Amino acid sequence: MADEQAKEVQARSVGTEAREQAPGSRDEILRAAMTLFANRGFHETSMSEVAREARVSKALIFWHFKTKEELFIAVLNRLLEPYFIDFAEELSALDEREQILRLVEMYLLFVRDNANSVRFFLAQLLHDEHRGESGLGSQVMQLYEGYRGLLTSLIAQAQQRGLCVHGYSSEGAAAFLLSALNGFLIEFLFMGRPALDPQHALAMVREWLFGETKQGNPDGGQAVA
């Protein structure tokens, strides 16, 4: 009976603490957990370490998150938020050529501006056995395949309109572009190379895919910027 009363008092105390500190405490916990999961991985990170890093009690963490798995998924969801870009609204006013160029630019700018979260995802996907249980792989691949599918579709439409100078399949052209972009991503995130200037990348895409140069386009006019 005494033990039950003690547990009830402790639960009320933790609940009061959480209400007083929320939502600030939850954000601090998520930031601390992100750092630890990125540096140590899921299995090597304990809830006690997260509590120390966030400067909160372990009981407060469990008030917000029932298990370490739940905390991990919350971190992933927080990091995935910037990835859900409304491409339809962003690209609706552009033709196929401009949409392709905009997609390439958005990719490069996103990696540059969200380097820490991109590095976190790649580290978890490559090194953490827990990735399958968390659903991280499926979420990231869903986003990636959506980007690939949109790029492939736009290249096919541009080819139908005669905007592309090569007869590659749209799937092959999209795969080549993504391979190049992913190579730049790895060099920037893991090899210390500077971020690729988006304008230089767009100039290369214009020349390779659309046959444009700085001097002029295939029809003899000036290339459109």
N, C-alpha and C positions, 0 to 999 in steps of 0.2 A: 504493500500500500504506500509506504513511504517512498519507494523507488518510483512508483507511478506519479506521485505528486511532484517529485523532483524533476522528472522528465517533462511534466506539464509546465512547470515553472520555467524550465530551460527553453522549451518550445515557444512560450509566450515572450520570453526575453529576446530570443533570436528574431521572432516575428516583429517585435517592436523595433529592434535594431535595423532590420531590413527595410521596414516602412520608412524609418527616419532617413536612411541613407539612399534608398532607391529614388530615381534610377541611376544616380551617380555611381553607387557601388557596383551595379551590374556592368556598367561600361568599364570600370576599372578592372573588374575580374576578366572581362573579355579581352581587354588589351594585354593584361598580364598573361593570360592563357595563350593568346596568339604568339607572343614572344617566346614562351617556353615550348609550345608545340613546334614552332618553327626551328628552334635551336636544338631541342632534345628529342623531338618525336612524341607520338602519343603515349607509347608504352613506358618511356623513361620519365615522363612528367607525372608527378603526384599532385593531388589536390592540396597537400600541405605546402608544396612549393608554390603553387598558384596563390594560395593565401598569403604567403610571405611576400611574393612579388607584388601583389595587389594591396598589401597592407590592410587586410581584412581578416576576420576570423574564418576558420574552416567551416564552422557552423553556418556562417552567413552565405558562403558559397553553396552549401547544400540546401539552403533555403531557396536560392535562385535556381539551382540546377541539381536534380535528384542524383545524377550519376556523372562520372567523368565523361562517359559517352555523350550524354546530353549537352554538357559544356562544350565538347569538341564540335558537335554539330552546330551549336549556336555560333561558335567562332566561324565555322565555314559559311554559314548563312550570312553573317555580317560581312565577311569578305567578298561573298559573291554578289552582293547588292549592286556594286558599280558595273558589273558585267552585263546586266540586263538592259541593253540599250535598245531604244525603240527605233530600229532601223527604218521601218516603214514611214514614220513621220519625218525622220531626218532626211530620207532620200526621195520622197515622193515627188518633189518638184524638179528633179534632175533627170537627164537622159541616161542611157545605159553607160556610156563612156564616163560621164561625170560621177555616176553612182559607184562604178568600179574604183575610180581614183579616190573617191571619198572613203570607201571601205578600207582601202590600203592605208590612207592617212589616219583613219580612226584607230586602226590596229596599232600603228606605230606610236601614236599619241597616248593610247591607253596603256601600252606597256611602259612607256616612259613615265607616265604620271602615276601608275599603280605598281611600280616595280616590286615593292615589298610583298604585296599580296600575291602577285604573279609568282614570285620566287617561292613563297610559302606553298602555294598549290603544287608547283612542280616538285618541291622537296617531298611533300606528302605523297604524291602520286608515285614517285620513284623509289622512296625509301621506307614508307610506313605500311606495314602489313594491315593496319586498321582501315585503310582507305576503302576497302570493299564494304565493310560493315557501315561506314559512315555515309556511303552514297556519294562521296566526293567525286570519285571517278566518273560516275554516271552523270552528275550535274555538270561537271566541266566539259565532258565529251558532248553532252547535249548542246551546250553553248557553242562549242567548237564546230560541231557538225552543222548547226544552224548557220554559222558564218560561212562555212564551206559551201553549203547548199545554195545560199544566196549569191555568193560570188560565182559559182558555177552557172547558175541560172542567168545572171546578168551577162556573163561572157557569151553564153549561147545566144541570147537576144542581140547582143552587139554583133556577133558573127552573122546572124540573119539579116541585119541591116547593113552589112558590108563595112562595118567600122574597124574590124580587126584585119591585119595584113597577113596573118599566118593561118594555115588550115588545120591547126591543132584541134583536137577535140576539146570541148569546153571543160570536161573533167580533167584532162591532162594539163590544160593551161592553168586552171585553178590550183591543181596540185603543185605545179611548178612555182606559182606565186606564193602559196602557203609555205612551201619548203624554204624559199628564200626568206620570207618573213620570220619563220621559226628559227632559221639560222642567225638572223640578226638578233632575235630575242635571246638566244643562248649566249652569243658573244657579249651582249650588253649586260645580262644578269649574272653570268658566271665566269666570264673571262676578262672583265674589266675594260672592255672596249667602250668608247663613247657611244651614246645613242645615235642611231642613224638619223640624219636630217630628213624629215619627211619630204621636203621639196626635192631633194636629190633622188629619193626613192621614187617619187611620182614621175620625175623626168625619165628614169629608167623604164618604168612601166609604160609611159607614153611611147617611148621609142620601140620597146620590144613588142608590145601588144597592138599598138595602134599605128606604128610606123612613123611617128612624129619625131622631129628633131628640133633643136633650138633655132635652126635656120628656117624651117618650114615644115609643113605637113605633106603627106603624099600627093596632094593635089596642087602643090606649089604655093599655097597660101601660108600665112603665119600660123604657127601652132597656137592652139587656144590654151591659155594658162589655167 
